[in-house]
Amino acid sequence: MAALWITRVSSTDHRRLVDRTSSSADAAGMRPELNELMRAGAGLSTRAALTGALHEHVLAYAVQAGHVTRPLPRTFLLPEALDDWEVVLRAALVYAGPPVAVSHLSALRVWGLPVPDDSWIHLLTGDSRHLRGALGVKVHRREDFTVEPPCVVTRAGLPVVRLEAAIVDSWPLLHGDARRAPAITAVSSRMTTPERLAEELQRTPRLAGRRHLAQLLERLAAGCHSPLELWGYDRVFHGRAFSRLRRQVQVMLGGRAVYLDILDDESGLNIELDGTAYHSSLRDRERDLRRDAALTAMGFTVVRFTGARLLREPDAVRAEVAQMMSHRSRCT
């Protein structure tokens, strides 16, 4: 994949541009016909559309006066629209023109996955296309790119790369916990599967950090659906003594499916790992108690470990669980 690097606008410069154009727009009224055209496009329009209805000098004056801005070639926005990420994204798509799709970190955002704030708009197009430089847009090029499904789908009215492609392609652009978050969230939310992500990874043999992503997908396939469960898999419940454990085991409880973090089928021991995201409030605690009581009535033994204890005392937790598994196995 090749990438066309285009001038980046900082958040400070962006804010100054908005403030300057907004104050200019307030100083004098916009032509009603221009305002109507811009509002019809939710604050976005093109040169062709505007000059087809207005004289060229009207548009030129509006830009000079700050009534409209031209952040991208042939593309015009109302000043307040510069603060609307979705409108700016649509403007970038209009500027690029087909065939093109939202990709990488921008695609993660369209799919609703966790991603750090990024001032770039990421687009993907064919390898033979050569787009002119544009403010705040990063264009990635791929030889086998096509806008046909399933490579590109429509989401929220936008052409966007498949969920799996967005996760894999974004891997080298992220770091630390933010790097793993999209894949973990997508799998735990059942938006995709580790197997489908692994298939996508096979299509990208030269991906930077590929080995670490492959390792994460192996852990997700084993049933680890949170950072805490990944820690438990690698640092606590590993080795021959824990080889029989199963993760994310579906159990029907009161007519609905629930998923046990870790289950030892031989002893009936259910190990729950309580991270702060879903077990920190009183309401969460009451929910957990009701669930534990129902599982106990079904014959399971539920044991919960807080994230703090798993991180601070992995060896002690490991010894306790091994002893419980052994004791319960002798009793059955």
C-alpha contacts under 8 A as a table, 3 or more apart, distances in Angstrom:
res1	aa1	res2	aa2	distance
1	M	127	D	7.92
1	M	140	H	6.95
1	M	141	R	5.69
1	M	142	R	4.93
1	M	143	E	7.30
2	A	127	D	7.41
2	A	140	H	5.89
2	A	141	R	5.09
2	A	142	R	6.59
3	A	138	K	7.34
3	A	139	V	5.88
3	A	140	H	4.23
3	A	141	R	5.80
4	L	138	K	6.20
4	L	139	V	5.15
4	L	140	H	6.05
4	L	141	R	7.60
5	W	133	G	7.96
5	W	137	V	7.95
5	W	138	K	5.59
5	W	139	V	6.92
6	I	133	G	5.33
6	I	134	A	5.93
6	I	135	L	6.63
6	I	136	G	6.71
6	I	137	V	6.02
6	I	138	K	5.71
6	I	139	V	7.79
7	T	133	G	7.08
7	T	134	A	6.58
7	T	135	L	5.40
7	T	136	G	6.02
7	T	137	V	7.50
8	R	119	S	7.70
8	R	120	W	7.05
8	R	135	L	5.98
8	R	136	G	4.54
8	R	137	V	7.29
9	V	13	D	6.33
9	V	14	H	6.37
9	V	119	S	7.31
9	V	135	L	6.46
9	V	136	G	5.48
10	S	13	D	5.23
10	S	14	H	6.05
10	S	119	S	7.22
11	S	14	H	4.90
11	S	15	R	6.10
11	S	119	S	7.25
12	T	15	R	5.17
12	T	16	R	6.27
13	D	16	R	5.05
13	D	17	L	6.16
14	H	17	L	5.11
14	H	18	V	6.32
15	R	18	V	5.08
15	R	19	D	6.08
16	R	19	D	5.06
16	R	20	R	5.95
17	L	20	R	5.18
17	L	21	T	6.07
18	V	21	T	5.32
18	V	22	S	5.81
18	V	79	P	5.82
18	V	80	E	6.95
18	V	82	L	6.79
18	V	83	D	7.92
19	D	22	S	5.18
19	D	23	S	6.08
20	R	23	S	5.39
20	R	24	S	6.23
20	R	66	G	7.60
21	T	24	S	5.02
21	T	25	A	6.04
21	T	65	A	7.77
21	T	66	G	4.46
21	T	67	H	6.80
21	T	68	V	7.61
21	T	69	T	7.42
21	T	79	P	5.97
22	S	25	A	5.06
22	S	26	D	6.25
22	S	66	G	6.83
22	S	67	H	7.48
22	S	79	P	5.82
22	S	80	E	7.13
23	S	26	D	5.10
23	S	27	A	6.40
23	S	66	G	7.88
24	S	27	A	5.14
24	S	28	A	7.13
24	S	65	A	5.91
24	S	66	G	5.05
24	S	67	H	6.89
25	A	28	A	5.88
25	A	29	G	6.85
25	A	30	M	7.29
25	A	65	A	6.55
25	A	66	G	5.17
25	A	67	H	4.53
25	A	68	V	7.90
26	D	29	G	6.90
28	A	65	A	7.84
30	M	34	L	7.00
30	M	35	N	6.32
30	M	62	A	7.15
30	M	67	H	6.14
31	R	34	L	5.33
31	R	35	N	6.20
32	P	35	N	5.03
32	P	36	E	6.09
33	E	36	E	5.08
33	E	37	L	6.29
33	E	54	L	8.00
34	L	37	L	5.16
34	L	38	M	6.22
34	L	50	L	7.56
34	L	54	L	7.56
35	N	38	M	5.21
35	N	39	R	6.05
36	E	39	R	5.19
36	E	40	A	6.09
37	L	40	A	5.19
37	L	41	G	6.77
37	L	45	S	7.49
37	L	50	L	7.29
38	M	41	G	5.40
38	M	42	A	6.59
38	M	43	G	4.93
38	M	44	L	5.74
38	M	45	S	5.95
38	M	77	L	7.44
38	M	78	L	7.02
39	R	42	A	4.96
39	R	43	G	5.13
39	R	44	L	7.53
40	A	43	G	7.26
41	G	44	L	4.97
41	G	45	S	5.99
42	A	87	V	7.62
43	G	77	L	5.41
43	G	78	L	5.05
43	G	81	A	5.90
43	G	87	V	7.48
44	L	75	T	7.44
44	L	76	F	5.83
44	L	77	L	4.69
44	L	78	L	6.79
44	L	81	A	7.81
44	L	87	V	7.07
44	L	91	A	6.74
45	S	49	A	6.62
45	S	50	L	6.99
45	S	75	T	6.12
45	S	76	F	5.30
45	S	77	L	6.55
46	T	49	A	5.28
46	T	50	L	6.25
46	T	74	R	5.63
46	T	75	T	4.60
46	T	76	F	5.78
46	T	94	V	7.92
47	R	50	L	5.21
47	R	51	T	5.89
47	R	74	R	5.01
47	R	75	T	6.15
47	R	76	F	7.12
48	A	51	T	5.45
48	A	52	G	5.89
48	A	74	R	7.68
49	A	52	G	5.22
49	A	53	A	6.79
50	L	53	A	5.43
50	L	54	L	5.86
50	L	59	L	7.46
51	T	54	L	4.87
51	T	55	H	5.92
51	T	56	E	5.77
51	T	59	L	7.42
52	G	55	H	7.91
54	L	58	V	6.56
54	L	59	L	7.27
55	H	58	V	5.42
55	H	59	L	6.97
56	E	59	L	5.38
56	E	60	A	6.28
57	H	60	A	4.91
57	H	61	Y	6.04
58	V	61	Y	5.27
58	V	62	A	6.20
59	L	62	A	5.02
59	L	63	V	6.30
60	A	63	V	5.29
60	A	64	Q	6.25
61	Y	64	Q	5.00
61	Y	65	A	5.94
62	A	65	A	5.13
62	A	66	G	6.08
62	A	67	H	5.02
62	A	68	V	5.88
63	V	66	G	5.12
63	V	67	H	5.98
63	V	68	V	5.16
63	V	69	T	5.74
63	V	70	R	7.32
64	Q	67	H	7.76
65	A	68	V	7.92
66	G	69	T	6.44
66	G	79	P	7.59
67	H	78	L	6.80
67	H	79	P	7.03
68	V	76	F	6.42
68	V	77	L	5.63
68	V	78	L	4.75
68	V	79	P	5.92
69	T	76	F	5.53
69	T	77	L	5.25
69	T	78	L	6.18
69	T	79	P	6.11
70	R	73	P	6.86
70	R	74	R	7.36
70	R	75	T	5.79
70	R	76	F	4.60
70	R	77	L	6.37
71	P	75	T	6.92
71	P	76	F	6.85
71	P	77	L	7.46
71	P	134	A	7.79
71	P	135	L	6.35
72	L	75	T	5.31
72	L	76	F	7.33
72	L	91	A	7.58
72	L	92	A	7.22
72	L	95	Y	6.53
72	L	134	A	5.64
72	L	135	L	6.26
73	P	95	Y	6.46
73	P	134	A	7.04
74	R	95	Y	6.75
75	T	91	A	6.50
75	T	94	V	7.26
75	T	95	Y	6.25
76	F	91	A	7.88
77	L	81	A	6.19
77	L	82	L	7.15
77	L	91	A	7.92
78	L	81	A	5.32
78	L	82	L	7.27
79	P	82	L	5.70
80	E	83	D	5.98
80	E	84	D	7.57
81	A	84	D	5.12
81	A	87	V	6.37
81	A	88	V	7.19
82	L	85	W	7.30
82	L	87	V	7.54
82	L	88	V	6.34
84	D	87	V	5.44
84	D	88	V	6.35
85	W	88	V	5.11
85	W	89	L	6.04
86	E	89	L	4.96
86	E	90	R	6.22
87	V	90	R	5.06
87	V	91	A	6.16
88	V	91	A	4.91
88	V	92	A	6.27
89	L	92	A	5.08
89	L	93	L	6.40
89	L	121	I	6.52
90	R	93	L	5.02
90	R	94	V	6.18
90	R	158	L	7.85
91	A	94	V	5.03
91	A	95	Y	6.11
92	A	95	Y	5.00
92	A	96	A	6.13
92	A	121	I	7.35
92	A	137	V	7.06
93	L	96	A	5.14
93	L	97	G	5.90
93	L	98	P	7.91
93	L	100	V	7.18
93	L	101	A	7.59
93	L	102	V	7.88
93	L	123	L	7.87
94	V	97	G	5.22
96	A	100	V	6.94
96	A	131	L	6.98
97	G	100	V	6.53
99	P	125	T	6.25
99	P	126	G	7.47
99	P	146	T	7.40
99	P	147	V	6.25
100	V	123	L	6.65
100	V	124	L	5.65
100	V	125	T	4.70
100	V	126	G	7.70
100	V	147	V	6.91
100	V	159	P	7.49
101	A	123	L	5.62
101	A	124	L	5.30
101	A	125	T	6.68
101	A	147	V	7.14
101	A	152	V	6.90
101	A	158	L	7.86
101	A	159	P	4.97
101	A	160	V	4.90
101	A	161	V	6.20
102	V	106	S	6.26
102	V	107	A	5.36
102	V	122	H	6.14
102	V	123	L	4.65
102	V	124	L	6.27
102	V	158	L	7.59
102	V	159	P	6.18
102	V	160	V	4.51
102	V	161	V	6.25
103	S	106	S	5.69
103	S	107	A	4.51
103	S	108	L	7.62
103	S	122	H	5.45
103	S	123	L	5.07
103	S	124	L	5.67
103	S	160	V	6.24
103	S	161	V	5.67
103	S	166	A	5.95
104	H	107	A	5.29
104	H	108	L	6.48
104	H	122	H	6.06
104	H	123	L	7.56
104	H	165	A	7.84
104	H	166	A	4.89
104	H	167	I	7.19
104	H	169	D	5.62
104	H	170	S	4.82
105	L	108	L	5.03
105	L	109	R	6.42
105	L	115	V	6.77
105	L	118	D	7.71
105	L	122	H	6.72
105	L	166	A	7.06
105	L	170	S	5.79
105	L	173	L	7.97
106	S	109	R	5.14
106	S	110	V	6.38
106	S	120	W	7.95
106	S	121	I	6.07
106	S	122	H	5.53
106	S	123	L	7.87
107	A	110	V	4.96
107	A	111	W	6.16
107	A	122	H	7.70
107	A	160	V	6.12
107	A	161	V	6.71
107	A	163	L	7.72
107	A	166	A	5.79
108	L	111	W	5.08
108	L	112	G	6.30
108	L	113	L	5.29
108	L	114	P	7.23
108	L	115	V	6.73
108	L	163	L	7.38
108	L	166	A	5.91
108	L	167	I	6.87
108	L	182	P	7.48
109	R	112	G	5.03
109	R	113	L	5.70
109	R	114	P	7.02
109	R	115	V	6.51
110	V	113	L	7.67
110	V	155	R	7.41
110	V	156	A	7.73
110	V	160	V	7.78
111	W	155	R	7.68
111	W	163	L	6.89
113	L	182	P	5.56
113	L	185	T	6.94
113	L	186	A	7.11
114	P	178	A	7.72
114	P	181	A	6.44
114	P	182	P	5.73
114	P	185	T	7.71
115	V	178	A	6.79
115	V	181	A	7.87
115	V	182	P	7.17
116	P	178	A	7.22
118	D	121	I	7.86
119	S	136	G	6.71
120	W	136	G	5.13
120	W	137	V	5.50
120	W	138	K	6.29
121	I	136	G	6.27
121	I	137	V	4.72
121	I	138	K	5.94
122	H	137	V	6.20
122	H	138	K	5.01
122	H	139	V	5.96
122	H	140	H	7.27
123	L	137	V	7.56
123	L	138	K	6.39
123	L	139	V	4.89
123	L	140	H	6.01
124	L	139	V	5.85
124	L	140	H	4.76
124	L	141	R	5.63
124	L	142	R	7.23
124	L	145	F	7.84
125	T	129	R	7.06
125	T	139	V	7.27
125	T	140	H	6.42
125	T	141	R	5.01
125	T	142	R	6.36
125	T	145	F	6.23
125	T	146	T	7.84
126	G	129	R	5.66
126	G	141	R	5.24
126	G	142	R	5.20
126	G	143	E	5.62
126	G	144	D	7.00
126	G	145	F	5.17
126	G	146	T	7.34
127	D	141	R	4.72
127	D	142	R	4.82
127	D	143	E	4.53
127	D	144	D	7.73
127	D	145	F	7.59
128	S	141	R	7.96
128	S	143	E	7.41
129	R	141	R	7.73
131	L	139	V	7.99
134	A	137	V	5.86
141	R	145	F	7.76
142	R	145	F	5.34
145	F	151	C	7.92
146	T	151	C	6.63
146	T	152	V	7.28
147	V	151	C	6.42
147	V	152	V	5.08
147	V	153	V	7.82
147	V	159	P	7.84
148	E	151	C	6.01
148	E	152	V	5.79
148	E	153	V	7.66
149	P	152	V	5.08
149	P	153	V	5.75
150	P	153	V	6.30
150	P	162	R	6.98
151	C	161	V	6.01
151	C	162	R	5.88
152	V	159	P	6.26
152	V	160	V	5.46
152	V	161	V	4.46
152	V	162	R	5.77
153	V	159	P	5.69
153	V	160	V	5.53
153	V	161	V	6.23
153	V	162	R	6.41
154	T	157	G	5.73
154	T	158	L	5.25
154	T	159	P	4.68
154	T	160	V	6.05
155	R	158	L	5.27
155	R	159	P	6.57
155	R	160	V	6.64
161	V	165	A	6.28
161	V	166	A	6.26
162	R	165	A	5.26
162	R	166	A	6.28
163	L	166	A	5.19
163	L	167	I	6.38
163	L	192	T	7.83
164	E	167	I	5.24
164	E	168	V	6.24
164	E	192	T	7.49
164	E	196	R	7.03
164	E	197	L	5.43
164	E	200	E	6.30
165	A	168	V	5.22
165	A	169	D	5.80
165	A	197	L	7.96
165	A	200	E	6.35
166	A	169	D	5.34
166	A	170	S	5.97
167	I	170	S	5.35
167	I	171	W	6.41
167	I	182	P	6.35
167	I	183	A	6.33
168	V	171	W	5.39
168	V	197	L	7.39
168	V	200	E	7.09
168	V	201	L	6.36
169	D	172	P	7.09
169	D	207	L	7.74
170	S	173	L	5.30
170	S	174	L	6.70
171	W	174	L	5.71
171	W	179	R	5.98
171	W	180	R	7.97
171	W	208	A	7.89
171	W	209	G	7.54
171	W	213	L	7.58
172	P	175	H	7.70
172	P	207	L	7.36
172	P	208	A	5.65
172	P	209	G	6.44
173	L	179	R	7.88
174	L	178	A	6.12
174	L	179	R	4.66
175	H	178	A	5.75
175	H	179	R	4.84
176	G	179	R	5.49
176	G	180	R	7.27
177	D	180	R	5.46
177	D	181	A	6.13
178	A	181	A	5.16
178	A	182	P	7.50
179	R	182	P	7.05
180	R	183	A	5.78
180	R	184	I	6.17
180	R	216	L	7.71
181	A	184	I	5.16
181	A	185	T	5.88
182	P	185	T	5.25
182	P	186	A	5.99
183	A	186	A	5.17
183	A	187	V	6.14
184	I	187	V	5.37
184	I	188	S	5.98
184	I	220	L	7.34
184	I	225	H	5.93
184	I	226	S	6.28
184	I	227	P	7.89
185	T	188	S	5.20
185	T	189	S	5.82
185	T	225	H	7.70
185	T	226	S	7.89
186	A	189	S	5.26
186	A	190	R	6.10
186	A	191	M	5.04
186	A	192	T	5.90
186	A	193	T	7.86
187	V	190	R	4.90
187	V	191	M	5.96
187	V	192	T	5.37
187	V	193	T	5.45
187	V	194	P	6.76
187	V	220	L	7.47
187	V	225	H	6.98
188	S	191	M	7.74
188	S	225	H	5.19
188	S	226	S	7.53
189	S	192	T	7.94
190	R	193	T	6.80
192	T	196	R	6.72
192	T	197	L	7.51
193	T	196	R	5.33
193	T	197	L	6.44
193	T	221	A	7.83
194	P	197	L	5.07
194	P	198	A	6.04
194	P	217	L	5.48
194	P	218	E	7.47
194	P	220	L	6.06
194	P	221	A	5.39
195	E	198	A	5.00
195	E	199	E	6.25
195	E	217	L	7.88
195	E	221	A	7.26
196	R	199	E	5.06
196	R	200	E	6.38
197	L	200	E	5.07
197	L	201	L	6.19
197	L	217	L	7.40
198	A	201	L	4.92
198	A	202	Q	6.31
198	A	214	A	7.12
198	A	217	L	6.76
199	E	202	Q	5.18
199	E	203	R	6.89
200	E	203	R	5.30
200	E	204	T	7.00
201	L	204	T	5.22
201	L	205	P	7.02
201	L	210	R	7.81
201	L	214	A	7.74
202	Q	205	P	5.99
204	T	207	L	5.66
205	P	210	R	7.60
206	R	210	R	7.41
207	L	210	R	5.25
209	G	212	H	5.62
209	G	213	L	6.63
210	R	213	L	5.23
210	R	214	A	6.18
211	R	214	A	5.10
211	R	215	Q	6.26
212	H	215	Q	5.03
212	H	216	L	6.29
213	L	216	L	5.03
213	L	217	L	6.24
214	A	217	L	5.12
214	A	218	E	6.32
215	Q	218	E	5.10
215	Q	219	R	6.47
216	L	219	R	5.13
216	L	220	L	6.22
217	L	220	L	4.94
217	L	221	A	6.03
218	E	221	A	5.06
218	E	222	A	6.27
219	R	222	A	5.00
219	R	223	G	6.63
219	R	224	C	5.69
219	R	230	L	6.83
219	R	233	Y	7.78
220	L	223	G	5.18
220	L	224	C	4.76
220	L	225	H	6.11
221	A	224	C	7.21
222	A	246	R	7.98
222	A	247	R	6.77
223	G	246	R	7.57
223	G	247	R	4.70
223	G	248	Q	5.35
224	C	227	P	7.87
224	C	229	E	5.14
224	C	230	L	5.56
224	C	233	Y	7.44
224	C	247	R	6.80
224	C	248	Q	7.40
225	H	229	E	6.36
225	H	230	L	7.45
225	H	248	Q	7.86
226	S	229	E	5.16
226	S	230	L	6.31
227	P	230	L	5.01
227	P	231	W	6.27
228	L	231	W	5.04
228	L	232	G	6.23
228	L	273	L	7.09
228	L	275	G	6.60
228	L	307	G	6.62
229	E	232	G	4.91
229	E	233	Y	6.07
229	E	261	D	7.90
229	E	273	L	6.98
230	L	233	Y	5.07
230	L	234	D	6.25
231	W	234	D	5.28
231	W	235	R	5.64
231	W	236	V	7.25
231	W	311	L	7.95
232	G	235	R	5.36
232	G	236	V	4.73
232	G	237	F	5.71
232	G	310	L	7.25
233	Y	236	V	6.07
233	Y	237	F	5.31
233	Y	238	H	6.03
234	D	237	F	7.03
234	D	238	H	6.34
235	R	238	H	6.83
235	R	314	P	6.76
236	V	310	L	7.74
236	V	314	P	5.43
236	V	315	D	6.78
236	V	317	V	7.28
236	V	318	R	5.53
237	F	242	F	5.81
237	F	318	R	6.37
238	H	241	A	7.45
238	H	242	F	5.75
238	H	243	S	7.07
239	G	242	F	5.75
239	G	243	S	6.31
240	R	243	S	5.05
241	A	244	R	7.68
241	A	322	A	7.02
242	F	245	L	5.64
242	F	322	A	7.68
244	R	264	D	6.60
244	R	265	D	7.89
245	L	262	I	6.47
245	L	263	L	5.65
245	L	264	D	4.90
245	L	265	D	7.41
246	R	249	V	6.64
246	R	262	I	5.59
246	R	263	L	5.23
246	R	264	D	6.50
246	R	265	D	7.87
247	R	260	L	6.88
247	R	261	D	5.38
247	R	262	I	4.41
247	R	263	L	6.30
248	Q	259	Y	5.17
248	Q	260	L	5.10
248	Q	261	D	4.84
248	Q	262	I	6.25
249	V	259	Y	5.18
249	V	260	L	5.06
249	V	261	D	6.91
249	V	262	I	7.09
249	V	263	L	6.90
250	Q	257	A	6.25
250	Q	258	V	5.67
250	Q	259	Y	4.51
250	Q	260	L	6.48
251	V	257	A	5.61
251	V	258	V	5.38
251	V	259	Y	6.13
251	V	260	L	7.33
252	M	255	G	5.98
252	M	256	R	5.37
252	M	257	A	4.48
252	M	258	V	6.19
253	L	256	R	5.30
253	L	257	A	6.01
253	L	258	V	6.51
253	L	294	A	7.36
253	L	295	L	7.69
260	L	263	L	6.57
260	L	270	N	6.75
260	L	271	I	7.58
260	L	272	E	6.99
261	D	270	N	7.45
261	D	271	I	6.34
261	D	272	E	5.33
261	D	273	L	6.80
262	I	270	N	5.76
262	I	271	I	5.05
262	I	272	E	6.49
263	L	268	G	6.84
263	L	269	L	5.82
263	L	270	N	4.63
263	L	271	I	6.30
264	D	267	S	5.76
264	D	268	G	5.53
264	D	269	L	5.19
264	D	270	N	6.54
264	D	325	M	7.52
265	D	268	G	5.06
265	D	269	L	7.12
266	E	269	L	7.99
266	E	329	S	6.35
267	S	325	M	6.07
267	S	328	R	5.12
267	S	329	S	4.97
267	S	332	T	7.02
268	G	299	G	7.11
268	G	300	F	5.01
268	G	301	T	6.10
268	G	328	R	7.85
269	L	300	F	5.98
269	L	301	T	4.86
269	L	302	V	6.18
269	L	303	V	7.46
269	L	324	M	7.90
269	L	325	M	6.93
269	L	328	R	7.86
270	N	300	F	6.44
270	N	301	T	5.78
270	N	302	V	4.71
270	N	303	V	6.17
271	I	302	V	6.03
271	I	303	V	5.02
271	I	304	R	5.86
271	I	305	F	7.63
272	E	302	V	7.22
272	E	303	V	6.14
272	E	304	R	4.66
272	E	305	F	6.37
273	L	304	R	5.92
273	L	305	F	5.22
273	L	306	T	6.08
273	L	307	G	6.63
274	D	278	Y	7.34
274	D	279	H	5.81
274	D	304	R	6.70
274	D	305	F	5.96
274	D	306	T	4.73
274	D	307	G	5.71
275	G	278	Y	6.33
275	G	279	H	6.10
275	G	280	S	7.72
275	G	306	T	6.31
275	G	307	G	5.01
276	T	279	H	5.41
276	T	280	S	5.12
276	T	307	G	7.24
277	A	280	S	6.71
278	Y	281	S	7.94
278	Y	284	D	6.54
279	H	284	D	5.05
279	H	285	R	6.16
279	H	288	D	7.89
280	S	284	D	6.37
280	S	285	R	7.24
281	S	284	D	5.09
281	S	285	R	6.33
282	L	285	R	5.01
282	L	286	E	6.24
283	R	286	E	5.16
283	R	287	R	6.22
284	D	287	R	5.09
284	D	288	D	6.21
285	R	288	D	5.07
285	R	289	L	6.22
286	E	289	L	5.09
286	E	290	R	6.32
287	R	290	R	5.31
287	R	291	R	6.29
288	D	291	R	5.12
288	D	292	D	6.03
289	L	292	D	5.06
289	L	293	A	6.14
290	R	293	A	5.24
290	R	294	A	6.36
291	R	294	A	5.20
291	R	295	L	6.22
292	D	295	L	5.08
292	D	296	T	6.03
292	D	302	V	6.27
293	A	296	T	5.06
293	A	297	A	6.27
294	A	297	A	5.14
294	A	298	M	6.56
295	L	298	M	5.05
295	L	299	G	6.60
295	L	300	F	5.52
295	L	301	T	7.55
295	L	302	V	7.42
296	T	299	G	5.10
296	T	300	F	4.84
296	T	301	T	5.85
296	T	302	V	6.96
297	A	300	F	7.31
305	F	309	R	6.62
305	F	310	L	6.70
306	T	309	R	5.39
306	T	310	L	6.36
307	G	310	L	5.11
307	G	311	L	6.18
308	A	311	L	5.30
308	A	312	R	6.11
309	R	312	R	5.06
309	R	313	E	5.43
309	R	314	P	7.26
309	R	317	V	7.83
310	L	313	E	5.55
310	L	314	P	5.09
310	L	317	V	6.78
311	L	314	P	6.07
313	E	316	A	5.38
313	E	317	V	6.29
314	P	317	V	5.22
314	P	318	R	6.04
315	D	318	R	4.99
315	D	319	A	6.23
316	A	319	A	5.18
316	A	320	E	6.25
317	V	320	E	5.15
317	V	321	V	6.18
318	R	321	V	5.39
318	R	322	A	6.18
319	A	322	A	5.17
319	A	323	Q	6.21
320	E	323	Q	5.18
320	E	324	M	6.24
321	V	324	M	5.04
321	V	325	M	6.09
322	A	325	M	5.19
322	A	326	S	6.18
323	Q	326	S	5.12
323	Q	327	H	6.06
324	M	327	H	5.13
324	M	328	R	5.96
325	M	328	R	5.36
325	M	329	S	6.04
326	S	329	S	5.20
326	S	330	R	6.45
327	H	330	R	5.32
327	H	331	C	6.43
328	R	331	C	5.07
328	R	332	T	6.38
329	S	332	T	5.42
